[in-house]
């Protein structure tokens, strides 16, 4: 289960940063975190990736997403011949 550690870390950091921004920022407010290198802006995205609206297809998109995530988890767990960078890449994709 060591291959899932990067995914777990990314998910936790992602969710914590979203909660912090949601309760600390006003809508559309921006703050520099690391100078001009990293800036957080509070916006909301009602769609999926890149703001794509899914309308009445939420259940289908959810089912497909769960299937794909399950398949990637299976790949990570069943095939130990992957090298570190391949596992890291799959972990990055696996992040739901």
Order of alpha helices (4+ residues) and beta strands (2+ residues): alpha-beta-beta-alpha-alpha
